[in-house]
Amino acid sequence: MYLFTDNSTAEAAFYNGTSSNAKLFGLIVRLCQLEMHKGCQLHFVHVAGTRMIAQGTDGLSRGDSVEGVM
């Protein structure tokens, strides 16, 4: 499964396997558990925020269902 994000910190934390930020570390743990329990492989891909805006997906990550592609 591919996860596209404009957050390079989250991408780096996933590949490093840890983060000093408690919430980000919790996300990494949950994603690793997902990989183990479901037998899938996750790939984080960094995409520039300007490209996400131009493509139309910006806003969905913040829960704004009016902005972006559903």
N, C-alpha and C positions, 0 to 999 in steps of 0.2 A: 504494500500500500504506500502511496506517495503522499506526503504531507507538505504542501507548499505554504511557506510563511515568509513574511517580510521582517521577521524577528530573528536576526542573526544570533542573538544571545540564546534563544531557545534551541536553535539548530546546533550551536556549539555545545550547549549543555547536554543535549541528547547524545551526541557522538562522544563526548567526554564521559558521560555516565553519571555526572554529578553537578551540583550547583550550590553555592553558598546561600542562595535565596531559598527560603523554606517552601514557598508556593511553587517555584519553578522546579525544585527538587521533587516535590510531591507529584508534579506532572510527569517528570522523567520516570519516577518509580511506577506510576500507573501505566505509562506507555510500555515500559519494559515488561510489566506483568501481562499486558495485553499480548505482546509478542509471544511470551512463554505459554500462556493459557490457550490462546487461539491458534498457535502455530503459524503466525504470519510474520512477515518481515516489514518493518517500517523504514521508509527512507525520507528524511527531512531534506527539502530542497529550498534554498533561499532564493526569493524573488524580490526584486526591488519594489519598494512601495509605490513608486511612480508608475511602474509597469502594471501593478495590480489595479491602480486607479484607472489607468487607460483601458485596461481590459474589462473593468466593471465589477470586480469581485471585492473591492475595498468596501468596508462597512459591515459585511456579514460577520466578521470576527468580533465585532463589537455588539452584535445582536441587532443591528439596524436592518430590518427586513425590507425596508423601502428602498435602500440604496444597495446596488450591486446585483449580481446574478444569483438567482435562487436555483 
